[in-house]
Structure formats: C-alpha cells, structure tokens
Amino acid sequence: MRKALKGGSSSPKLTSQLIVYTIATAFSISPLEVYDMPAELVKDMLIIHMQAKQLEMEEMSKAEKSMTM
C-alpha cells in the first residue's frame, strides 16, 4: 500500500480503494456515496482535491521561505 501511495504500481482494486478513501476523506462524505458517483464526477473531484493540495503546498513553501529570511 505504501508503494501505491508513493506513486508505484498497484492493483486496480487497491487503486479504487485509494480513490474512494481520498475523496471520502477530502470531502467528508461516506465511502458509499463515492461508490454511487459517476466516474466523471469522481475524476473531477480528484483533480479539484489535487489542485487544492498543490496550492496549499505552494503557500506553505512561500511562508516557510519568508520565515527563514
């Protein structure tokens, strides 16, 4: 599982479980709700979550740089 989380290869079942976990956690919804969603919505939500996390990381990096100067 750790290998899959770090971007390594994984089985389709594990990939599906990681996607469900990520969306359920990020949007505070039941995993069962994720299973009922259309695949396109799941994909869109993953993209939104990824973009939000990237912005968060960029802001944290900026703040860290300003504190060390």
PQR file of N, CA, C, O and H, with PARSE charges and radii, in Angstrom:
ATOM      1  N   MET A   1       0.820  -1.181   0.000 -0.4000 1.5000
ATOM      2  CA  MET A   1       0.000   0.000   0.000 -0.0000 2.0000
ATOM      3  C   MET A   1       0.872   1.257   0.000  0.5500 1.7000
ATOM      4  O   MET A   1       0.575   2.216  -0.712 -0.5500 1.4000
ATOM      5  N   ARG A   2       1.929   1.257   0.781 -0.4000 1.5000
ATOM      6  CA  ARG A   2       2.808   2.440   0.820 -0.0000 2.0000
ATOM      7  C   ARG A   2       3.390   2.726  -0.554  0.5500 1.7000
ATOM      8  O   ARG A   2       3.520   3.881  -0.961 -0.5500 1.4000
ATOM      9  H   ARG A   2       2.171   0.478   1.360  0.4000 1.0000
ATOM     10  N   LYS A   3       3.740   1.656  -1.266 -0.4000 1.5000
ATOM     11  CA  LYS A   3       4.300   1.816  -2.611 -0.0000 2.0000
ATOM     12  C   LYS A   3       3.281   2.499  -3.530  0.5500 1.7000
ATOM     13  O   LYS A   3       3.632   3.392  -4.301 -0.5500 1.4000
ATOM     14  H   LYS A   3       3.635   0.718  -0.936  0.4000 1.0000
ATOM     15  N   ALA A   4       2.039   2.077  -3.441 -0.4000 1.5000
ATOM     16  CA  ALA A   4       0.982   2.677  -4.259 -0.0000 2.0000
ATOM     17  C   ALA A   4       0.765   4.136  -3.890  0.5500 1.7000
ATOM     18  O   ALA A   4       0.550   4.971  -4.768 -0.5500 1.4000
ATOM     19  H   ALA A   4       1.755   1.352  -2.814  0.4000 1.0000
ATOM     20  N   LEU A   5       0.820   4.448  -2.612 -0.4000 1.5000
ATOM     21  CA  LEU A   5       0.639   5.826  -2.165 -0.0000 2.0000
ATOM     22  C   LEU A   5       1.765   6.737  -2.642  0.5500 1.7000
ATOM     23  O   LEU A   5       1.572   7.940  -2.815 -0.5500 1.4000
ATOM     24  H   LEU A   5       0.995   3.770  -1.899  0.4000 1.0000
ATOM     25  N   LYS A   6       2.932   6.157  -2.851 -0.4000 1.5000
ATOM     26  CA  LYS A   6       4.075   6.948  -3.318 -0.0000 2.0000
ATOM     27  C   LYS A   6       4.162   6.980  -4.838  0.5500 1.7000
ATOM     28  O   LYS A   6       5.155   7.448  -5.395 -0.5500 1.4000
ATOM     29  H   LYS A   6       3.089   5.180  -2.711  0.4000 1.0000
ATOM     30  N   GLY A   7       3.122   6.480  -5.513 -0.4000 1.5000
ATOM     31  CA  GLY A   7       3.094   6.558  -6.977 -0.0000 2.0000
ATOM     32  C   GLY A   7       3.524   5.302  -7.686  0.5500 1.7000
ATOM     33  O   GLY A   7       3.629   5.291  -8.913 -0.5500 1.4000
ATOM     34  H   GLY A   7       2.315   6.100  -5.061  0.4000 1.0000
ATOM     35  N   GLY A   8       3.774   4.245  -6.948 -0.4000 1.5000
ATOM     36  CA  GLY A   8       4.161   2.987  -7.581 -0.0000 2.0000
ATOM     37  C   GLY A   8       2.964   2.274  -8.163  0.5500 1.7000
ATOM     38  O   GLY A   8       1.828   2.730  -8.032 -0.5500 1.4000
ATOM     39  H   GLY A   8       3.689   4.254  -5.951  0.4000 1.0000
ATOM     40  N   SER A   9       3.221   1.167  -8.798 -0.4000 1.5000
ATOM     41  CA  SER A   9       2.124   0.418  -9.407 -0.0000 2.0000
ATOM     42  C   SER A   9       1.302  -0.283  -8.326  0.5500 1.7000
ATOM     43  O   SER A   9       1.803  -0.606  -7.249 -0.5500 1.4000
ATOM     44  H   SER A   9       4.144   0.797  -8.905  0.4000 1.0000
ATOM     45  N   SER A  10       0.041  -0.504  -8.639 -0.4000 1.5000
ATOM     46  CA  SER A  10      -0.839  -1.208  -7.712 -0.0000 2.0000
ATOM     47  C   SER A  10      -1.937  -1.901  -8.501  0.5500 1.7000
ATOM     48  O   SER A  10      -2.121  -1.647  -9.691 -0.5500 1.4000
ATOM     49  H   SER A  10      -0.366  -0.242  -9.514  0.4000 1.0000
ATOM     50  N   SER A  11      -2.642  -2.753  -7.841 -0.4000 1.5000
ATOM     51  CA  SER A  11      -3.743  -3.466  -8.488 -0.0000 2.0000
ATOM     52  C   SER A  11      -4.914  -2.506  -8.703  0.5500 1.7000
ATOM     53  O   SER A  11      -5.022  -1.495  -8.009 -0.5500 1.4000
ATOM     54  H   SER A  11      -2.492  -2.960  -6.874  0.4000 1.0000
ATOM     55  N   PRO A  12      -5.779  -2.815  -9.647 -0.5600 1.5000
ATOM     56  CA  PRO A  12      -6.957  -1.966  -9.848  0.2800 2.0000
ATOM     57  C   PRO A  12      -7.826  -1.853  -8.593  0.5500 1.7000
ATOM     58  O   PRO A  12      -8.400  -0.797  -8.325 -0.5500 1.4000
ATOM     59  N   LYS A  13      -7.921  -2.931  -7.837 -0.4000 1.5000
ATOM     60  CA  LYS A  13      -8.730  -2.911  -6.609 -0.0000 2.0000
ATOM     61  C   LYS A  13      -8.144  -1.933  -5.602  0.5500 1.7000
ATOM     62  O   LYS A  13      -8.873  -1.131  -5.019 -0.5500 1.4000
ATOM     63  H   LYS A  13      -7.455  -3.789  -8.055  0.4000 1.0000
ATOM     64  N   LEU A  14      -6.840  -1.991  -5.393 -0.4000 1.5000
ATOM     65  CA  LEU A  14      -6.196  -1.089  -4.437 -0.0000 2.0000
ATOM     66  C   LEU A  14      -6.303   0.359  -4.913  0.5500 1.7000
ATOM     67  O   LEU A  14      -6.549   1.262  -4.113 -0.5500 1.4000
ATOM     68  H   LEU A  14      -6.247  -2.643  -5.867  0.4000 1.0000
ATOM     69  N   THR A  15      -6.120   0.574  -6.188 -0.4000 1.5000
ATOM     70  CA  THR A  15      -6.253   1.924  -6.743 -0.0000 2.0000
ATOM     71  C   THR A  15      -7.651   2.466  -6.486  0.5500 1.7000
ATOM     72  O   THR A  15      -7.809   3.617  -6.080 -0.5500 1.4000
ATOM     73  H   THR A  15      -5.920  -0.159  -6.838  0.4000 1.0000
ATOM     74  N   SER A  16      -8.649   1.651  -6.720 -0.4000 1.5000
ATOM     75  CA  SER A  16     -10.037   2.051  -6.481 -0.0000 2.0000
ATOM     76  C   SER A  16     -10.263   2.386  -5.007  0.5500 1.7000
ATOM     77  O   SER A  16     -10.907   3.385  -4.685 -0.5500 1.4000
ATOM     78  H   SER A  16      -8.521   0.716  -7.051  0.4000 1.0000
ATOM     79  N   GLN A  17      -9.742   1.565  -4.134 -0.4000 1.5000
ATOM     80  CA  GLN A  17      -9.902   1.815  -2.698 -0.0000 2.0000
ATOM     81  C   GLN A  17      -9.217   3.107  -2.282  0.5500 1.7000
ATOM     82  O   GLN A  17      -9.757   3.850  -1.462 -0.5500 1.4000
ATOM     83  H   GLN A  17      -9.220   0.754  -4.396  0.4000 1.0000
ATOM     84  N   LEU A  18      -8.044   3.391  -2.828 -0.4000 1.5000
ATOM     85  CA  LEU A  18      -7.335   4.624  -2.506 -0.0000 2.0000
ATOM     86  C   LEU A  18      -8.104   5.844  -3.010  0.5500 1.7000
ATOM     87  O   LEU A  18      -8.153   6.871  -2.333 -0.5500 1.4000
ATOM     88  H   LEU A  18      -7.606   2.788  -3.494  0.4000 1.0000
ATOM     89  N   ILE A  19      -8.700   5.734  -4.188 -0.4000 1.5000
ATOM     90  CA  ILE A  19      -9.500   6.831  -4.728 -0.0000 2.0000
ATOM     91  C   ILE A  19     -10.710   7.085  -3.836  0.5500 1.7000
ATOM     92  O   ILE A  19     -11.001   8.232  -3.495 -0.5500 1.4000
ATOM     93  H   ILE A  19      -8.661   4.900  -4.737  0.4000 1.0000
ATOM     94  N   VAL A  20     -11.404   6.037  -3.463 -0.4000 1.5000
ATOM     95  CA  VAL A  20     -12.576   6.182  -2.595 -0.0000 2.0000
ATOM     96  C   VAL A  20     -12.166   6.803  -1.263  0.5500 1.7000
ATOM     97  O   VAL A  20     -12.831   7.718  -0.779 -0.5500 1.4000
ATOM     98  H   VAL A  20     -11.168   5.105  -3.740  0.4000 1.0000
ATOM     99  N   TYR A  21     -11.095   6.322  -0.675 -0.4000 1.5000
ATOM    100  CA  TYR A  21     -10.621   6.874   0.598 -0.0000 2.0000
ATOM    101  C   TYR A  21     -10.277   8.356   0.462  0.5500 1.7000
ATOM    102  O   TYR A  21     -10.661   9.169   1.303 -0.5500 1.4000
ATOM    103  H   TYR A  21     -10.555   5.579  -1.069  0.4000 1.0000
ATOM    104  N   THR A  22      -9.553   8.699  -0.600 -0.4000 1.5000
ATOM    105  CA  THR A  22      -9.124  10.082  -0.796 -0.0000 2.0000
ATOM    106  C   THR A  22     -10.316  11.023  -0.922  0.5500 1.7000
ATOM    107  O   THR A  22     -10.358  12.061  -0.262 -0.5500 1.4000
ATOM    108  H   THR A  22      -9.242   8.039  -1.283  0.4000 1.0000
ATOM    109  N   ILE A  23     -11.272  10.673  -1.752 -0.4000 1.5000
ATOM    110  CA  ILE A  23     -12.435  11.538  -1.947 -0.0000 2.0000
ATOM    111  C   ILE A  23     -13.295  11.596  -0.696  0.5500 1.7000
ATOM    112  O   ILE A  23     -13.740  12.675  -0.304 -0.5500 1.4000
ATOM    113  H   ILE A  23     -11.237   9.829  -2.288  0.4000 1.0000
ATOM    114  N   ALA A  24     -13.534  10.464  -0.068 -0.4000 1.5000
ATOM    115  CA  ALA A  24     -14.355  10.447   1.143 -0.0000 2.0000
ATOM    116  C   ALA A  24     -13.730  11.299   2.238  0.5500 1.7000
ATOM    117  O   ALA A  24     -14.432  12.031   2.936 -0.5500 1.4000
ATOM    118  H   ALA A  24     -13.173   9.588  -0.386  0.4000 1.0000
ATOM    119  N   THR A  25     -12.425  11.208   2.387 -0.4000 1.5000
ATOM    120  CA  THR A  25     -11.723  11.989   3.408 -0.0000 2.0000
ATOM    121  C   THR A  25     -11.690  13.468   3.043  0.5500 1.7000
ATOM    122  O   THR A  25     -11.981  14.319   3.883 -0.5500 1.4000
ATOM    123  H   THR A  25     -11.855  10.614   1.820  0.4000 1.0000
ATOM    124  N   ALA A  26     -11.344  13.777   1.819 -0.4000 1.5000
ATOM    125  CA  ALA A  26     -11.200  15.174   1.393 -0.0000 2.0000
ATOM    126  C   ALA A  26     -12.506  15.945   1.474  0.5500 1.7000
ATOM    127  O   ALA A  26     -12.513  17.123   1.832 -0.5500 1.4000
ATOM    128  H   ALA A  26     -11.108  13.085   1.136  0.4000 1.0000
ATOM    129  N   PHE A  27     -13.610  15.289   1.143 -0.4000 1.5000
ATOM    130  CA  PHE A  27     -14.884  15.978   1.088 -0.0000 2.0000
ATOM    131  C   PHE A  27     -15.820  15.595   2.233  0.5500 1.7000
ATOM    132  O   PHE A  27     -16.993  15.967   2.231 -0.5500 1.4000
ATOM    133  H   PHE A  27     -13.604  14.332   0.852  0.4000 1.0000
ATOM    134  N   SER A  28     -15.302  14.857   3.206 -0.4000 1.5000
ATOM    135  CA  SER A  28     -16.070  14.455   4.395 -0.0000 2.0000
ATOM    136  C   SER A  28     -17.411  13.817   4.030  0.5500 1.7000
ATOM    137  O   SER A  28     -18.469  14.217   4.516 -0.5500 1.4000
ATOM    138  H   SER A  28     -14.349  14.554   3.207  0.4000 1.0000
ATOM    139  N   ILE A  29     -17.331  12.833   3.176 -0.4000 1.5000
ATOM    140  CA  ILE A  29     -18.530  12.095   2.792 -0.0000 2.0000
ATOM    141  C   ILE A  29     -18.299  10.609   3.021  0.5500 1.7000
ATOM    142  O   ILE A  29     -17.167  10.165   3.209 -0.5500 1.4000
ATOM    143  H   ILE A  29     -16.472  12.508   2.780  0.4000 1.0000
ATOM    144  N   SER A  30     -19.369   9.860   3.002 -0.4000 1.5000
ATOM    145  CA  SER A  30     -19.289   8.419   3.191 -0.0000 2.0000
ATOM    146  C   SER A  30     -18.656   7.753   1.975  0.5500 1.7000
ATOM    147  O   SER A  30     -18.922   8.163   0.845 -0.5500 1.4000
ATOM    148  H   SER A  30     -20.289  10.221   2.849  0.4000 1.0000
ATOM    149  N   PRO A  31     -17.830   6.743   2.183 -0.5600 1.5000
ATOM    150  CA  PRO A  31     -17.286   5.992   1.045  0.2800 2.0000
ATOM    151  C   PRO A  31     -18.394   5.410   0.165  0.5500 1.7000
ATOM    152  O   PRO A  31     -18.213   5.263  -1.044 -0.5500 1.4000
ATOM    153  N   LEU A  32     -19.525   5.082   0.757 -0.4000 1.5000
ATOM    154  CA  LEU A  32     -20.637   4.546  -0.032 -0.0000 2.0000
ATOM    155  C   LEU A  32     -21.162   5.583  -1.024  0.5500 1.7000
ATOM    156  O   LEU A  32     -21.611   5.229  -2.114 -0.5500 1.4000
ATOM    157  H   LEU A  32     -19.673   5.201   1.739  0.4000 1.0000
ATOM    158  N   GLU A  33     -21.108   6.861  -0.649 -0.4000 1.5000
ATOM    159  CA  GLU A  33     -21.524   7.915  -1.566 -0.0000 2.0000
ATOM    160  C   GLU A  33     -20.583   7.987  -2.769  0.5500 1.7000
ATOM    161  O   GLU A  33     -21.015   8.246  -3.893 -0.5500 1.4000
ATOM    162  H   GLU A  33     -20.744   7.149   0.237  0.4000 1.0000
ATOM    163  N   VAL A  34     -19.303   7.756  -2.520 -0.4000 1.5000
ATOM    164  CA  VAL A  34     -18.328   7.793  -3.611 -0.0000 2.0000
ATOM    165  C   VAL A  34     -18.630   6.676  -4.606  0.5500 1.7000
ATOM    166  O   VAL A  34     -18.563   6.883  -5.818 -0.5500 1.4000
ATOM    167  H   VAL A  34     -18.953   7.545  -1.607  0.4000 1.0000
ATOM    168  N   TYR A  35     -18.963   5.496  -4.093 -0.4000 1.5000
ATOM    169  CA  TYR A  35     -19.267   4.373  -4.981 -0.0000 2.0000
ATOM    170  C   TYR A  35     -20.491   4.655  -5.854  0.5500 1.7000
ATOM    171  O   TYR A  35     -20.602   4.114  -6.954 -0.5500 1.4000
ATOM    172  H   TYR A  35     -19.018   5.327  -3.109  0.4000 1.0000
ATOM    173  N   ASP A  36     -21.407   5.494  -5.374 -0.4000 1.5000
ATOM    174  CA  ASP A  36     -22.615   5.816  -6.135 -0.0000 2.0000
ATOM    175  C   ASP A  36     -22.405   6.937  -7.151  0.5500 1.7000
ATOM    176  O   ASP A  36     -23.298   7.209  -7.953 -0.5500 1.4000
ATOM    177  H   ASP A  36     -21.317   5.933  -4.480  0.4000 1.0000
ATOM    178  N   MET A  37     -21.250   7.588  -7.132 -0.4000 1.5000
ATOM    179  CA  MET A  37     -20.994   8.716  -8.031 -0.0000 2.0000
ATOM    180  C   MET A  37     -20.622   8.232  -9.428  0.5500 1.7000
ATOM    181  O   MET A  37     -20.034   7.163  -9.590 -0.5500 1.4000
ATOM    182  H   MET A  37     -20.525   7.367  -6.480  0.4000 1.0000
ATOM    183  N   PRO A  38     -20.974   9.033 -10.436 -0.5600 1.5000
ATOM    184  CA  PRO A  38     -20.488   8.722 -11.798  0.2800 2.0000
ATOM    185  C   PRO A  38     -18.963   8.855 -11.841  0.5500 1.7000
ATOM    186  O   PRO A  38     -18.382   9.670 -11.124 -0.5500 1.4000
ATOM    187  N   ALA A  39     -18.335   8.061 -12.672 -0.4000 1.5000
ATOM    188  CA  ALA A  39     -16.867   8.054 -12.765 -0.0000 2.0000
ATOM    189  C   ALA A  39     -16.318   9.433 -13.111  0.5500 1.7000
ATOM    190  O   ALA A  39     -15.272   9.828 -12.597 -0.5500 1.4000
ATOM    191  H   ALA A  39     -18.807   7.399 -13.254  0.4000 1.0000
ATOM    192  N   GLU A  40     -17.015  10.169 -13.978 -0.4000 1.5000
ATOM    193  CA  GLU A  40     -16.553  11.500 -14.381 -0.0000 2.0000
ATOM    194  C   GLU A  40     -16.517  12.455 -13.191  0.5500 1.7000
ATOM    195  O   GLU A  40     -15.594  13.261 -13.074 -0.5500 1.4000
ATOM    196  H   GLU A  40     -17.866   9.847 -14.395  0.4000 1.0000
ATOM    197  N   LEU A  41     -17.509  12.374 -12.309 -0.4000 1.5000
ATOM    198  CA  LEU A  41     -17.535  13.218 -11.113 -0.0000 2.0000
ATOM    199  C   LEU A  41     -16.394  12.855 -10.173  0.5500 1.7000
ATOM    200  O   LEU A  41     -15.760  13.736  -9.593 -0.5500 1.4000
ATOM    201  H   LEU A  41     -18.259  11.720 -12.404  0.4000 1.0000
ATOM    202  N   VAL A  42     -16.132  11.559 -10.021 -0.4000 1.5000
ATOM    203  CA  VAL A  42     -15.015  11.114  -9.186 -0.0000 2.0000
ATOM    204  C   VAL A  42     -13.706  11.689  -9.719  0.5500 1.7000
ATOM    205  O   VAL A  42     -12.884  12.198  -8.956 -0.5500 1.4000
ATOM    206  H   VAL A  42     -16.647  10.843 -10.493  0.4000 1.0000
ATOM    207  N   LYS A  43     -13.521  11.605 -11.023 -0.4000 1.5000
ATOM    208  CA  LYS A  43     -12.311  12.144 -11.654 -0.0000 2.0000
ATOM    209  C   LYS A  43     -12.192  13.643 -11.412  0.5500 1.7000
ATOM    210  O   LYS A  43     -11.123  14.132 -11.048 -0.5500 1.4000
ATOM    211  H   LYS A  43     -14.188  11.191 -11.643  0.4000 1.0000
ATOM    212  N   ASP A  44     -13.283  14.370 -11.612 -0.4000 1.5000
ATOM    213  CA  ASP A  44     -13.267  15.817 -11.402 -0.0000 2.0000
ATOM    214  C   ASP A  44     -12.943  16.169  -9.947  0.5500 1.7000
ATOM    215  O   ASP A  44     -12.190  17.107  -9.687 -0.5500 1.4000
ATOM    216  H   ASP A  44     -14.152  13.972 -11.907  0.4000 1.0000
ATOM    217  N   MET A  45     -13.503  15.427  -9.015 -0.4000 1.5000
ATOM    218  CA  MET A  45     -13.249  15.695  -7.598 -0.0000 2.0000
ATOM    219  C   MET A  45     -11.787  15.412  -7.235  0.5500 1.7000
ATOM    220  O   MET A  45     -11.194  16.129  -6.429 -0.5500 1.4000
ATOM    221  H   MET A  45     -14.114  14.665  -9.226  0.4000 1.0000
ATOM    222  N   LEU A  46     -11.214  14.374  -7.829 -0.4000 1.5000
ATOM    223  CA  LEU A  46      -9.796  14.089  -7.585 -0.0000 2.0000
ATOM    224  C   LEU A  46      -8.919  15.222  -8.107  0.5500 1.7000
ATOM    225  O   LEU A  46      -7.939  15.599  -7.464 -0.5500 1.4000
ATOM    226  H   LEU A  46     -11.696  13.792  -8.484  0.4000 1.0000
ATOM    227  N   ILE A  47      -9.268  15.759  -9.264 -0.4000 1.5000
ATOM    228  CA  ILE A  47      -8.498  16.870  -9.828 -0.0000 2.0000
ATOM    229  C   ILE A  47      -8.611  18.104  -8.930  0.5500 1.7000
ATOM    230  O   ILE A  47      -7.613  18.773  -8.662 -0.5500 1.4000
ATOM    231  H   ILE A  47     -10.064  15.453  -9.787  0.4000 1.0000
ATOM    232  N   ILE A  48      -9.818  18.400  -8.471 -0.4000 1.5000
ATOM    233  CA  ILE A  48     -10.018  19.539  -7.562 -0.0000 2.0000
ATOM    234  C   ILE A  48      -9.201  19.364  -6.297  0.5500 1.7000
ATOM    235  O   ILE A  48      -8.538  20.296  -5.844 -0.5500 1.4000
ATOM    236  H   ILE A  48     -10.629  17.856  -8.689  0.4000 1.0000
ATOM    237  N   HIS A  49      -9.249  18.175  -5.731 -0.4000 1.5000
ATOM    238  CA  HIS A  49      -8.501  17.901  -4.496 -0.0000 2.0000
ATOM    239  C   HIS A  49      -7.000  18.055  -4.726  0.5500 1.7000
ATOM    240  O   HIS A  49      -6.298  18.634  -3.896 -0.5500 1.4000
ATOM    241  H   HIS A  49      -9.788  17.417  -6.099  0.4000 1.0000
ATOM    242  N   MET A  50      -6.509  17.536  -5.852 -0.4000 1.5000
ATOM    243  CA  MET A  50      -5.087  17.626  -6.160 -0.0000 2.0000
ATOM    244  C   MET A  50      -4.652  19.090  -6.311  0.5500 1.7000
ATOM    245  O   MET A  50      -3.613  19.489  -5.785 -0.5500 1.4000
ATOM    246  H   MET A  50      -7.079  17.065  -6.525  0.4000 1.0000
ATOM    247  N   GLN A  51      -5.446  19.881  -7.024 -0.4000 1.5000
ATOM    248  CA  GLN A  51      -5.112  21.286  -7.224 -0.0000 2.0000
ATOM    249  C   GLN A  51      -5.109  22.049  -5.896  0.5500 1.7000
ATOM    250  O   GLN A  51      -4.233  22.879  -5.655 -0.5500 1.4000
ATOM    251  H   GLN A  51      -6.291  19.558  -7.451  0.4000 1.0000
ATOM    252  N   ALA A  52      -6.077  21.766  -5.052 -0.4000 1.5000
ATOM    253  CA  ALA A  52      -6.139  22.430  -3.751 -0.0000 2.0000
ATOM    254  C   ALA A  52      -4.915  22.082  -2.904  0.5500 1.7000
ATOM    255  O   ALA A  52      -4.346  22.953  -2.246 -0.5500 1.4000
ATOM    256  H   ALA A  52      -6.788  21.091  -5.248  0.4000 1.0000
ATOM    257  N   LYS A  53      -4.512  20.820  -2.918 -0.4000 1.5000
ATOM    258  CA  LYS A  53      -3.331  20.399  -2.161 -0.0000 2.0000
ATOM    259  C   LYS A  53      -2.061  21.040  -2.709  0.5500 1.7000
ATOM    260  O   LYS A  53      -1.174  21.416  -1.942 -0.5500 1.4000
ATOM    261  H   LYS A  53      -4.974  20.112  -3.453  0.4000 1.0000
ATOM    262  N   GLN A  54      -1.969  21.166  -4.029 -0.4000 1.5000
ATOM    263  CA  GLN A  54      -0.790  21.799  -4.619 -0.0000 2.0000
ATOM    264  C   GLN A  54      -0.714  23.274  -4.222  0.5500 1.7000
ATOM    265  O   GLN A  54       0.363  23.772  -3.893 -0.5500 1.4000
ATOM    266  H   GLN A  54      -2.689  20.861  -4.652  0.4000 1.0000
ATOM    267  N   LEU A  55      -1.846  23.974  -4.251 -0.4000 1.5000
ATOM    268  CA  LEU A  55      -1.866  25.374  -3.822 -0.0000 2.0000
ATOM    269  C   LEU A  55      -1.484  25.502  -2.348  0.5500 1.7000
ATOM    270  O   LEU A  55      -0.750  26.411  -1.959 -0.5500 1.4000
ATOM    271  H   LEU A  55      -2.721  23.570  -4.518  0.4000 1.0000
ATOM    272  N   GLU A  56      -1.990  24.590  -1.550 -0.4000 1.5000
ATOM    273  CA  GLU A  56      -1.659  24.581  -0.125 -0.0000 2.0000
ATOM    274  C   GLU A  56      -0.157  24.400   0.082  0.5500 1.7000
ATOM    275  O   GLU A  56       0.445  25.086   0.909 -0.5500 1.4000
ATOM    276  H   GLU A  56      -2.586  23.852  -1.866  0.4000 1.0000
ATOM    277  N   MET A  57       0.439  23.491  -0.657 -0.4000 1.5000
ATOM    278  CA  MET A  57       1.882  23.252  -0.542 -0.0000 2.0000
ATOM    279  C   MET A  57       2.680  24.471  -0.984  0.5500 1.7000
ATOM    280  O   MET A  57       3.689  24.811  -0.366 -0.5500 1.4000
ATOM    281  H   MET A  57      -0.049  22.934  -1.328  0.4000 1.0000
ATOM    282  N   GLU A  58       2.232  25.133  -2.059 -0.4000 1.5000
ATOM    283  CA  GLU A  58       2.922  26.332  -2.539 -0.0000 2.0000
ATOM    284  C   GLU A  58       2.870  27.448  -1.496  0.5500 1.7000
ATOM    285  O   GLU A  58       3.872  28.121  -1.254 -0.5500 1.4000
ATOM    286  H   GLU A  58       1.412  24.857  -2.561  0.4000 1.0000
ATOM    287  N   GLU A  59       1.720  27.642  -0.888 -0.4000 1.5000
ATOM    288  CA  GLU A  59       1.577  28.677   0.131 -0.0000 2.0000
ATOM    289  C   GLU A  59       2.427  28.373   1.366  0.5500 1.7000
ATOM    290  O   GLU A  59       3.023  29.275   1.954 -0.5500 1.4000
ATOM    291  H   GLU A  59       0.906  27.095  -1.084  0.4000 1.0000
ATOM    292  N   MET A  60       2.479  27.110   1.748 -0.4000 1.5000
ATOM    293  CA  MET A  60       3.306  26.719   2.891 -0.0000 2.0000
ATOM    294  C   MET A  60       4.774  26.940   2.574  0.5500 1.7000
ATOM    295  O   MET A  60       5.535  27.378   3.437 -0.5500 1.4000
ATOM    296  H   MET A  60       1.995  26.377   1.270  0.4000 1.0000
ATOM    297  N   SER A  61       5.179  26.644   1.349 -0.4000 1.5000
ATOM    298  CA  SER A  61       6.563  26.845   0.940 -0.0000 2.0000
ATOM    299  C   SER A  61       6.915  28.336   0.961  0.5500 1.7000
ATOM    300  O   SER A  61       7.994  28.715   1.418 -0.5500 1.4000
ATOM    301  H   SER A  61       4.561  26.288   0.648  0.4000 1.0000
ATOM    302  N   LYS A  62       6.007  29.173   0.469 -0.4000 1.5000
ATOM    303  CA  LYS A  62       6.229  30.622   0.498 -0.0000 2.0000
ATOM    304  C   LYS A  62       6.375  31.117   1.933  0.5500 1.7000
ATOM    305  O   LYS A  62       7.282  31.893   2.234 -0.5500 1.4000
ATOM    306  H   LYS A  62       5.131  28.865   0.098  0.4000 1.0000
ATOM    307  N   ALA A  63       5.505  30.680   2.799 -0.4000 1.5000
ATOM    308  CA  ALA A  63       5.544  31.094   4.202 -0.0000 2.0000
ATOM    309  C   ALA A  63       6.832  30.645   4.861  0.5500 1.7000
ATOM    310  O   ALA A  63       7.438  31.390   5.631 -0.5500 1.4000
ATOM    311  H   ALA A  63       4.769  30.049   2.554  0.4000 1.0000
ATOM    312  N   GLU A  64       7.250  29.425   4.558 -0.4000 1.5000
ATOM    313  CA  GLU A  64       8.483  28.890   5.136 -0.0000 2.0000
ATOM    314  C   GLU A  64       9.681  29.698   4.668  0.5500 1.7000
ATOM    315  O   GLU A  64      10.576  29.993   5.460 -0.5500 1.4000
ATOM    316  H   GLU A  64       6.757  28.820   3.933  0.4000 1.0000
ATOM    317  N   LYS A  65       9.710  30.059   3.393 -0.4000 1.5000
ATOM    318  CA  LYS A  65      10.812  30.854   2.848 -0.0000 2.0000
ATOM    319  C   LYS A  65      10.859  32.239   3.484  0.5500 1.7000
ATOM    320  O   LYS A  65      11.939  32.753   3.773 -0.5500 1.4000
ATOM    321  H   LYS A  65       8.984  29.819   2.749  0.4000 1.0000
ATOM    322  N   SER A  66       9.704  32.841   3.700 -0.4000 1.5000
ATOM    323  CA  SER A  66       9.673  34.186   4.277 -0.0000 2.0000
ATOM    324  C   SER A  66      10.109  34.162   5.748  0.5500 1.7000
ATOM    325  O   SER A  66      10.632  35.154   6.256 -0.5500 1.4000
ATOM    326  H   SER A  66       8.826  32.424   3.465  0.4000 1.0000
ATOM    327  N   MET A  67       9.897  33.036   6.428 -0.4000 1.5000
ATOM    328  CA  MET A  67      10.292  32.931   7.836 -0.0000 2.0000
ATOM    329  C   MET A  67      11.792  32.743   7.969  0.5500 1.7000
ATOM    330  O   MET A  67      12.368  33.122   8.989 -0.5500 1.4000
ATOM    331  H   MET A  67       9.473  32.230   6.015  0.4000 1.0000
ATOM    332  N   THR A  68      12.440  32.164   6.961 -0.4000 1.5000
ATOM    333  CA  THR A  68      13.876  31.890   7.061 -0.0000 2.0000
ATOM    334  C   THR A  68      14.714  33.075   6.597  0.5500 1.7000
ATOM    335  O   THR A  68      15.934  33.071   6.764 -0.5500 1.4000
ATOM    336  H   THR A  68      11.972  31.856   6.133  0.4000 1.0000
ATOM    337  N   MET A  69      14.081  34.083   6.022 -0.4000 1.5000
ATOM    338  CA  MET A  69      14.852  35.240   5.531 -0.0000 2.0000
ATOM    339  C   MET A  69      15.034  36.262   6.611  0.5500 1.7000
ATOM    340  O   MET A  69      15.656  37.299   6.381 -0.5500 1.4000
ATOM    341  H   MET A  69      13.090  34.087   5.886  0.4000 1.0000
TER
END
